[in-house]
Amino acid sequence: NAGVTQTPKFQVLKTGQSMTLQCAQDMNHEYMSWYRQDPGMGLRLIHYSVGAGITDQGEVPNGYNVSRSTTEDFPLRLLSAAPSQTSVYFCASSSSGGAPNYGYTFGSGTRLTVV
Amino acid sequence: RKEVEQDPGPFNVPEGATVAFNCTYSNSASQSFFWYRQDCRKEPKLLMSVYSSGNEDGRFTAQLNRASQYISLLIRDSKLSDSATYLCVVSRRHDKLIFGTGTRLQVFP
């Protein structure tokens, strides 16, 4: 059981380039989210999805797009990379489990540097 | 003001000590509460959910005070392996988690 798999683990982009961060989960979880983590800021929600075909914006969505065509996959697209997008990106998934206190499982992260 | 506030630490404690972390949240509509643990350069991992009646998992005890909008985590008999950053997390809805910036714990021999 792989859990939540993120690729790539590391990436360096030039300003203006685009790329897609991949996220896949094999737990049949309905909920999937993307967070970015910056020093002193905590994890901030970029986009999230409550099921296939449904996505919504989080706290810091500008410069990012998502889609959820399947339950398993939730890719994050950087449209035109900027140095301010240098960060560690985490994908997470959860089942409601019938209870609101069901936790999220995180992927191992993607460390992105934009130069 | 941040929605979830934590003392960043670091808390430096000897092995065997008891240490407590506090967290406050500003939105009274928050419904779910968690403590996550994050090791250096790793992903956050769920340590425990926090229930209104308080709950315990081995050496770890979590408390919630809804009236004061306050969450705590108590670690007894600290181990070297407990060294990590502890993240306080709240949510109003299951699809959105709000993270504190974390409290760093360093346990020394």
Interface residues (C-beta under 8 A of the other chain):
Chain A: Y31 S33 Y35 G40 M41 G42 L43 R44 L45 Y48 V50 D56 G58 F90 A92 S94 S96 P100 N101 Y102 G103 Y104 T105 F106 G107 S108 G109
Chain B: K2 V4 Q31 S32 F33 F34 Y36 K42 E43 P44 K45 L46 S49 V50 Y51 L87 S91 H94 D95 K96 L97 I98 F99 G100 T101 G102
